Amino acid sequence: MIHFNNAGAALMPTSVTETVANYLAFEAVTGGYEAQAAYADELQGFYLHAAQLLNTRPENIAFCYSSTDAYARALSSIPFKAGDVILTTNDDYISSQTAFLSLQKRFGIRLVRANDLPGGGVDADHFIELARKLKPVLLAVTHVPTNSGRIQPVEAFGPVAQEVDAWYLVDACQSVGQMPVDAVAIGADFLCATGRKFLRGPRGTGFLYVSDKALQAGLEPLFIDMRGADWTTDNTYTPQTTARRFEQWESSPALQLGLAEAIRYANEVGLSVIESRNRHLRERLRVGLADLPGLRLLDEGDHLASLLLFTLPGHETPAALMATLKQNRINFSMSYTNFALIDWERKGVTWATRFSPHYYNTEDEVDFVLGVMRTFLDA
């Protein structure tokens, strides 16, 4: 089996699966609360490893159930009112776009999207121009859009967020785990990530970075619970001083431990090493796909992540290609127009196949996939 669906869910290291299984086995004979108490020190390790990953402090990290979960908690902490502006891009994730539209419908906020460059990706100059002109309450940018694989210049928008006194929310769902991500250097107030993709952690895990600025301003999730706050009088509560105010009391210690191990593993391998290896595999795959007649790569440029999307002009549906890939035991992912409505309507795309190799893939696997694609297109 060749796993080229790491942008969906990567293969977990053995140490991650063993960590989860060992905890569950212990919990089964010990009791849920008792097992959690026994593993208290190990559970704290999650915050240490995640802080190292993002170049921050453990106090700035909250455990969540997914990147979308983290994103929603961050959004819910901003006290929007009618007329407030959210400035974002055409390529932000479908769940983020629908969340913005929901805020627009419920609170009357104004949603503005910056232009794309001719070759794709946000026009940073236009984004900054709009930020200065509109004075938005929130800047929201996806680091690596799931529908394009282009690395967006998120570090360019941190200073302008400070300049216009806006909150800055970065979706790093596809970048954390495949390249170094420095939340502080980016200037994000919130940065969300998932465990299941390039970090190689368990599904049902994610985390949220919250800046000191956001914590000191008193931002907190709308539905804060007993994990995030202390009930101090009949009619008052006091939020936790750290990012853990964004957590909820009920969680899975087994999965949190698994995520901690996945992050520790990635830190040990080294994100710069992972990034370099991914770049090598991606380029080998990209050059090979670009050389195949009848195949259209959807992304060009120098700033690409380990996500390659392509479509086959003249093929109304991907059914035959999907069957061929499955027959050859190649894992992949499919995307359709409603996943990236604005970008793909502009490109005239109705479906695309996504290959996303990761550092544990081999050159032989890349070449085998290219051979399968070549045979399919020649048939």
C-alpha positions, 0 to 999 in steps of 0.5 A: 500500500502507498499512502499518499493521503497524508493531508487527510490522515497520515499513518501513525508511528508505532509509538503513537498507537502503542501509547493510546493502546497502553493507556486504554488497557490501563484505564480498562482495569483501573477506571477512567478518572483513576487512570487520568490521575495516574497519567497526570505528568504524562498528560502535561507533556502534551503542552510541553511538546506542542509549545516546543513545536510552535516556539511558544510556552505551554501556557499558550496551548489548549488541547482540542478535538480537531483544528475546526474545533479549535477554530470555532472556539477561537472565533467564539471568543471575539465579541462581534457586533453588527458591521464588524469586518472579517477580512479573509481570503478566497482559499480559506477552508470550507468550514471556516467560510461557512462559519464566517457566513454563519456569523454574517447571518446571525450578527450582521458582520461584513465578510470581505475576501482579498483578491487572488494573484493571477497564478493563485494564492492571496494577493498579500498587497491587496490584503494589507491594503484592505486591512488598512482601509477597512480596519477589520476586527479579525484577519483570518488566513489559512497557511496552506489551503487544503484545495491548493497546497500553496503556502500563503505568506501568513507572516506578512499579516501579523504586523498589519494586524497589530497596526490596525488593532485586529485579531489574527487567526491562522489556520495551520491545519495543513502546515503543522507537521510538514514544516516549521511553524512559529506562531510567535514569529507569524504574529498570530493571536490564534493558530489552530492545528490538527493531529491527524494530518502531517503530525501523524497523530490520532484522529479526534485531536487538535490544539489551539495556540492563544497569544499572550495578548489575547489572554491578557485581553480576556478573550474566552470561548463563548461556551466556557465550562468548568475546565476553562473557568472557576465558578466563584460566586452565584453569578460570577466565574473566573476564567483560567489564566492560561489558554486552557480556558479554551479547553473543555472538561470532557476529553480523551486522555488516551488521544491526548497522550497519543497526540503528545507522542506524535508531536514529540516524535515530530520534534525529534525527527526535526521539522526542518528535516521533514520539510526538506524531505517533503520538498524533495518528494513533492518535486519529484512527484510534481515534475512527473505529473506535469510531464503527463499529457492529459493531466492538469496540475492545479497549482504552480509556483515556488511556494508549494507544500506537500499537497498536489492537486490535479484534474483530467480535462475531458473526464467528466467524473473521476470514477475510472481514475479512482478505481485504478488507484484503488486497484493499485493500492494507492491511497489518495483524496478527492476534492469537489467544487463545493470544497473550494467554491470560489477558487475552483469556479474561477479555474473551471474545475469540478473535481480534483485528485489530491496526492500528499506524500510525506517524509516516510514515503519513498522515491520508488513509491513516487515512481510507481504512482507516476507509472500507474498514472501514465498507464491510465492516461495512455489507455 
